[in-house]
Amino acid sequence: MANGASTVSSTWLADVRAEIGAVHGAAAADAILGRLAPHIPAGYDELNWANGARVDLPLVDRVATDPDAGPATAMLQFVEAAPHQWRFRVYHGGHAVPLADLLPLLDHVGLRAMEERAFRFDVAGSPVWVHDVGVQVPDGVVLEGDTAADERRRELQRAFVAEFAGEVEV
């Protein structure tokens, strides 16, 4: 194991393989897990269900294998969460982003950060960070359930990435 990576259970890995395989195909799932399984940070598997890892690991892999990929984001909403509670995830290579730097960016796109946890994947000598931020969306804003809501969520993510990368001014 590299740099404090934990040993994850074979059951959890099998569940993750099935989840990634259902979206990207079995060969892609095997390739992604072949590259990342030895580098899964301690505690990641305990704090993330397989369906969350299905979203995270392909993005971690993309950032790790394509230095020009730039940051990526994902938004997840868990079944037990209130309609305005989401997880906003930022994936990027290099150093950790201080929470003080993430907060204004999230605020500018209309999200209120409630808490954050970060995971460092050391892949091929390069760190890839997953910043998992619990956020609240404003009352009445719907980001899931129909095509318009899905497009609002994608646009919010695009705006965040552009702002994060310094491509737009607030």
N, C-alpha and C positions, 0 to 999 in steps of 0.2 A: 504494500500500500504506500502511496506517495503522500508525503507531507500531512500526516495525521488523518488520512482518509480512513473511513470505518469499513468494517466488514458488514455488508448488508445481508439480510436474510435471503436465502434462495427463493423463498415464497414471494417476497416483495419484488425481487428482480423478475421472476416469472410473470407476475401481474403486470409489471411495467412493460416487459417484452410484449405481452398480449395487447396492452393498451396502445403502444407505439405501432405494433404490427397492424392493428385494426385501422390505423390512420395512414401509415406510410408503407405498409407491407412488411412481411417477415424479414426479408433480406436487409432492409433499411434498419429495422429494429435491432437485428443482430449486429450490424455494423456500428450503429450508434452505441449500443451497450458494450460492444467489444472495446470501443475507444474510451468510454466514460466510466464504466462500472468500477475499475480500479481507483478512480479519482473522486468518487462520490464522497463529499465531506461528512465527517462525523455528525450524526444527528439529522441529516437531511431526510433519510428514509423514515425516521420517527415522526417528523413534522410534515411530511408530504405523502399523501396517498398516491397510489399508482396513476390515477387519472390526472393529477397535478404534474407528476413527473413526465407523463406523456406530452405535456405542453413544454415543460422546462428543458428536458434533455435534448430534443432536436435543436432547440434554439442555442443551448450551451454549446452543442457540437458545431453548429454553424459559426458561432462567434469564434470558437477555438480553431477551426480549420480554415476560416476565411478572414485574414486580418483586415481586409477592406470592407467587411460586412457592416461594420459600424454597430451601434447599439440596436437592440431589438426590445420589444415590449410584448406583454400579454396581459389580458385582464380576465380574471376568473371570478366566478361567483359560486360559492358553495351552497348546496341545497338548504342547509340550516341557517344561512345568513339572511338578514333582513334585506328587503329589496334595494336599499340604498348602500349596503355594505358589499364591497368588492375587494379583491386582491389585485394590486397593480404591480406587475413584475418588470424589472429592468434588467437586461442582460448585456454585459459589456466586458471587454477585455481590459487588462491593465490593473489599475488600482481601484480600491473601494471608493465609492462616491460618498462623501460625508452627508449625513442626513440633512444637515443645514443647507446643503446645496440642492438636495432633492425637493425639499419642502416648497420653496418658491416656484419651482418648475411645475409641480403638481397643482399648486394653488392657481397658477396662471391658466391651467386647462380646466379649472373648475372642480378639482378634487381636494378634499380635506384629508390629509394624512393623519392617521390615528396611532399607528405603531409600525415598526419595521424590524425585519430580521434579514440578515445577509448570509449568503453561502458562497464560499470560495472553492471553485473547482480548479485544481492545478493540473492542467492538461498540456502535455508535451512542453513543460517548462514555462508555460504562459498561464497566468491566472485568468479565469473567467468568473465574474461575479454575477450572482443573482441577488438583486435587492427585491425583497418581497415586502411590499408596503400595504398595510390595511388602510383602505381609503373609504370615505363616504362621498357619494354623489349627491348633488343638491336634490331636495324634495321635488318630485314631479319629473325628474330626468329619468327616462327609461333607456337602458342600454342593451336590452335583450328582449327577444320575443317576436320580433318581426324584422323585415329587411331594413326599414328605416332606422330602427334602433341599433341593429348590427352595424350599419354604415356610420352612425353617430359614434359608436365605440371605436371603430377603425379610424375615423377622422381624429378623434381625441388622441389615440395612440400615435398617429402620424404627426400631429401637432406637437406632442411631447417630444418625439424623437428629433424633429426639426429644431425645437427649442434646446434640447439637450446637446445637439451637435453644433449649436451656434449658427444655424442656417437662417433663423428668423429672430427678430427682436420682439420682445414682449411689448 
